Amino acid sequence: MTTERSGPFLSVIVKCLNEAENLGACLRTLLAETASLDAEIIVVDSQSTDGSVDIARHHPVRIVQIAKAEDRRCG
């Protein structure tokens, strides 16, 4: 019996708020470590104001942004 997956085998979620200084290195490392896997990387941005989203856009990741500042939560 085989089962078919409808999505990737591994999802890595990176939640950030104003992490422009570290985000590029983090994403490059994650992409290198997951290159041989059926994986996706999702960046969840909490309305950063430092260009974090622009940095994420330069990488093959999915970007999700929290719509309202009051919805920011830990983890």
N, C-alpha and C positions, 0 to 999 in steps of 0.2 A: 504494500500500500504506500503510495506517495501522496504527499500533500503539497499543494502549490501555495507559495507565499504571494501575497498581493503587494508587498512592499519590501524594503531592504531588510537584510538580516540584522543589521545593527544601526541604531540611531544614536547619535551623540548630540546632546543638547548643551549649548553654551549660552548661559544667561549672562547678560552684561549690562552695565550702566557706567558710561564714561570710562571705557577700557581701551581707548585708542592706542595708548602706549604699549599695551600688552597683547592686544587682540590679533594682530598680524602674525606674530610669532606663535601664538597659541593655535591659530588655524593652520598655519604651515606644518606644525608638528602633528596635529590631528590628521591632516590630509596625508602626510607621509606614513603615519602609523596605520591608517586604514586603507591605504592604496590597494592592497591585495584582497580586501574584503568587499562584500556587497554591503556598503555602508552609506549613510547620509549624515551630514552635519547640519544642524539647525542652530542658527544664532537667534536668540530671543533677546531683543533689545528693549530696554526699559526707558525709552525716550532719552537716549544719550544726546548730549549737546557738544561733544568733543570730536565728532567725526567718526565714531565707531562704526556706524552703518556704512559710511563710504569705504572704510577699510574692508569690511565684510564683503562688500560688493565686488571687490577685486579677487575674490576667491569663489570656487565652485561650491557654494553653500546655499542653503535656503535661509532666508531672513524673515523673521516674524517680529513685528513691533507691537508692543503693548500700547493700546490706544489712549489710555488716560493715565496720568501720573498717579492718581489715587489707587490705581490697580496694581501698582508695583508691590511685590511681596518677596520675601526671602525664599530662595529656592523654588 
